[in-house]
Amino acid sequence: MDSEFILKRAERLREEMAKTGTDAFVVLTDESCNWETLYYLSGFRGTSGAMAVYKDSVELILDGRYLEQGERQSPYRPSGQKSSLVDDLIESISAHGVQKILCEATKTYHSTWEKLSSAKNTRWSDGADLISELRRSKDEHEVRFIMRSGEIAADAFLETLSLVRPGMTEKEFEALLNFNIIKFGGETGFDMIVASGIRSSMPHGRATEKEMTKGEWVTVDFGVRYKGYFCDITRNFSFGEPDPRAKDYHEILSEAHNVAFKALRCGATGTDVYKTAYDVLESMGLGRYFTHGLGHGLGIEIHETPYLSSKYSYNLKLNDVVTIEPGIYINGWGGLRLEDNYLIIEQAGKRLTGKLDQSFYRV
């Protein structure tokens, strides 16, 4: 990742710190817990490390396993861990004489928080909301990575469809798609959803040993990570001609999806965008079968601020990246969902996962 963009993130963070008189922002990754914020602020992506952003400097602390990696990935020269990450952070904080400190309480182990906050003459507060707001605005590097992850996802999905056959199990499909994701240069993402036939009524139906059969359709919700950044896509395919009802519902979902896409703009609320899609489904007597939110932010994590839902009234902002994913789920029959990712630009949304069209695929 370009050092210029990483350095700018510390500048933006300091501007927010200054508004509240904060002296330092501390991040600690303890064997993969909250590696995302450390990666965002430093460029270092490992399972262990700590960082303190002060008003006039940054300190990155890594153990011996990661010093060379940190020197390659981060514009900040790392210092070697001397004792423990927590003890080294406390020593650094003491040396800088800072008092008011922010740390992500919701992503820090309770025992770690207690030890950090026991440092003399310090006052600790939760900085999760602050860093969440910084991370929701994607820079051009982040947008490019998300777009690339979408391209890899499209290539991997189409390659997998060329090889899938009736009789293959859902788990075999999942394994093959994950293989192709890696083959095309991505990393596997979150736990994939592969739900065929009657099982597709479960929005989060994980792959099973169930065999996929001719005439069934399959809903696949999968993500690809590229250079730390996710895409999140849902597509549907069938073995031969699907149930006519499924085809009709897919067309309705496509309309709901695209109506919501047209509603994306700076200042629009998550509730309003959600309602545009819901109203399409409700007008067809299907509103009660849409059982979740319309979408969510994504980036380094698969679920980030903001959310498009009847429960949240976030105002969309320039450079937000969000999913749109209306679905229909009917117990005893099945379901479908259609999902893509969008960047908020001025008074519109830009589709980032456009390489894979929104067809109901047939194999």
N, C-alpha and C positions, 0 to 999 in steps of 0.2 A: 504494500500500500504506500502511496506517495507520502513522504515525510511532511510535506507542506500541509496536507489535509489533517494529519495527526496533530501537528503543532497548533493549527488553528482551533482545534477542539479544546485544547487547554486554555487558549485565549478566551473562547466563548464561555468556558466554565468559570474562569476568573471574573469575567464580567458579571455573571450571575452571583458568584460568591460575594462580590463587592456590594451588591444590593442589600445583603443581609449582614454585612460585617463579618463574614466567615473568613477565618485565617487559613484553613486547609481543607482539602477534600481527600479522603483516604479510601483506597480500594484494596481489598485483600482477596486473593484467589487461593482457596485451600483445597487442593486436589480436585480441581475442576469446578468447585462451587463459585459461581459468579466470574468465570473467565471472560464473559462477554464484555463487561464494563472495562476490565483491564485491557482487553484487546482494542476496544473502541478508543480508549484514551492514550494507549501506548504503542499499538501495533503489534505487541507481543502476544502470541497465542500459545499458551502452555497451561499446564495443570496446577502450577504453583507460582505465586509471585505477589508482590505488594507494590503500591504506588502511593505517593503523597504529592498532591498538587498544592504548592504554596503560592503566595502572592507574587513571588519573583523567581521561583525555581520549581523543578520537578525532580523527585527522587524515585527511581525504579530499583527495587530490590529483588534479586533472583538467587535461587540456590545454584550450586555447581552444575546441576544437570542442564540448566537453561541459560547459562551466561553467554555461550557462543550464539545460541539461537536468539537471545535478546539483543545482542549486538548487531545481528543481521536484520532483525525485524523492526527494531524501534529506533527512532531518532534520538532517544534518550540513552545515554551510556549507563548501563546497569551497574549497580554495586553488588558485590557478593554478599550473600546471607552470612552473618556472623554467628548468631545464636538461633533464634526462631524468627519467623516473619513478624510475629506480633511484638516480640521484644525489640527487634530492630526498628520497627515502626515507632514504638514508644520512645526509643533512644533518639530517633530522628526528630520526632515531635518536640521532645525536650530540648534538643540542640537548637531548634528554630524558635523556641520560646512561644509557640502558638497556643491559643486557649480555645477559641471557638472552632469546632471541627465537625464536618459533615461526613457521614458514612452511610451506605445503604443498609439500614437496619433489617429490612425484609430479606436481604440476601447475605447476611452475615450470621454465622453460628452464634447462638446466644452466649455460649461460654467465651467466644472470641470478643464479642461486644463488651461483655462484662470486664474482661481483662484490659481491653483498650481504654474503656471509659474510666478505669481505675487510675489511669495516669494522672499524676499530680497537676493541679492547676489547669485542668482541661474541662471543657463542656462539650458534650457530644450530642448531635441531633441527626435525625434521619434525613438523608439527602436523596432518597429514591425518586421522589417526584421531580427534583431538579434534573437529575441525569436522564430520567425518562423523557422529559421535555426536550433536552438537548438531542437525544438520540432519535426522536421522532422526525426531525427535519433532516432528510437525507441529502448528502452532498453528491456531486457528480460521480465520484468514485463509487459510492455505495449504490447509486442507481445503476451504474454500469455493471456492477457485480450481480445485482438482482436480475438484470436483464440477461446476463450471461447464464445465470443459474436456470432461467426459464428456457433458454435455447438448449441447454444440456438436457433439461427435463423433456422437451419436445422430441429431441433426437432419441433419447432413451425409450420414451413411451412408444414411439412409432416403430422402433427396432423390435421392441418386445411384442407389439401387436403382430408383427410379421412372423413371429415364431410361436405364438400361443395357439393351442389346439384344444378342442373339447376333450374333457377327461383330465386335463391338467388341474391340479388343486390350486386353491387360492394362495397357499403358502409357496407353491412352486412358482406361481406368477410373481409374487412379491420378491422372491429370491432372484428371479430372472431380471425383473425391472431394476432391482438394486445393483445387480452385476452390470447392467448396461449404463446405469448412472455413473458408476466408477469408470467404466470403459470409455465414456465420452468426456471424462475429465472433471466430474463433480464428486461430491461426497453425499452419502446417504443422509437423509434428513431425519425428521421425526418418525414415530411409528406409523407405518403406512396403513391406510384403510383399503382393504380389498373385500368387497361384500357382493356376492353373486345371488341372483334369484331372489327368493323370499328374504334372505338375509340382508338385502340392500335397504330394508326398512330401518336398519340401525345406522344412525348418522356416524357413529364411531365403531363400526363393525370391523374388528381386526381380522386379518387373514386366518383361515382355519384349514383343516385337512379336507374340507368339502371339495368335491370335484365340480368343476364348472361344466355345464352341459349345453348341448345344442338347443337354441331357442331362448336361453337365458341371457339377461344382460348383467353387466358387472360395473359397479361404481368403484372408481379408484381415486383416492385422495392421497397425494404424495408430495413430498418436498425434496428439493435438491439444494445443497449448500455449496456455494462457490466463494472461495476466499472469505469464509465466515458468514456469508449472507444467503438467506433463504429465498426461494420462491415457494409458492403454495398453490397447487393446481388440483382440480378435480375434473375428471372426464368419465364418460360412460361408453362402454362398447358391448356389442352382442355377438353371439355366435349365430350367424345367419340373421334372418329378419326377426326383430324383437316383437314383443307383444304390441299391438297397435296402440294400446293405452299408454305404454311406456313412451312410444314415439310422440304421442300427443302431449304428454306431460313434459317431455324434453323440450318441445317447441314452446310451451308455456313458460318453462324455466328460462329459456333463452330470451324470451320477451321480457320477463321480470328482471333478468340480469342486465340487459341492455338499457332498460328504462332507468335502472339504478345508476348505471354507468353515466348516462346523460345528466343525471342529477348531481354528479360530483363537481364541486367547485369550492374555492376558498370561501369560508364563512358558512357553508351548508352544515347543518347539524347531522350527527350520526342518526338521530331519530327520524329526521325528515327523509334521509336517503333510504333508510330501512323501510319507511312507510311506502315509498314509491314501488318497491318490489313486492311488499306485502299486499298492496292494493291490487296489483295484477293477479296475484294468486287468489285473493279473496273474491275478486270479480268472477273467477272461474269455479268458485265453491271449494277452493283448496287451501284457504288461509289457515285452517286449523291443522293442516298437515305440515306446516312450516314451523318447526319447533325450536329454532335457535336463532342467534343473531345473524345479520346479513354479512358481517365482515369484521375484520380487525386489522390493526397495523401489523407490519412485520419488517424484519431487517436482520440483525444478528440473532434475534430470538424469533420464534415462529409466531408468538403472540405479543404484540407491543401496543402501546397507545398510538392512535385512538381506536375507538370501537364504533361500529355501525350497528345499532341495536335499538329496540324499543326502550331499553333500560338506561341508555347513556345519551347524554346530550352534548358530547364533544363537538366543538366547531372545527371543521376541517381547515388545515393551514397549508400554505405553500410548502411543497416538498414532503408532505406526508405520503407514505406508501401504504395502501390498504388493499385488502381482498374484497371481492364481491362474490358471495357464494349462496344464492338461494337454493332451497331444497324442498323436496316433497317426500314424506315418509309415511307409508300406510301399513300398519301392522297386519300381517297375514297376506299381503300382496307384494310389497317391495317399495323401493324408493330410488330417487336419483338426486344428484346435486351437480351444479355447474359453477366452477370457480376459476377466476383469473385475478391478476394483481395489477394495481393502477397507481400511478404517480399523480399527485395533485399539482397541476401547473396553471397558474393564473385562474381563469374562470372555467376550467375543464379538468378532465382526467385523461391521462395517457396510459394506454395499456402496455404493460411491460412484458407480458407473457404472450405476445402475439404470434409467435412462430407456430404454435399449436392451435389450429382452428377449433371452433366450438361445436363441431359435428358430433352426432351420435355415431360413433365408429362401428363398423361391421367387419368381422373377420371370418 
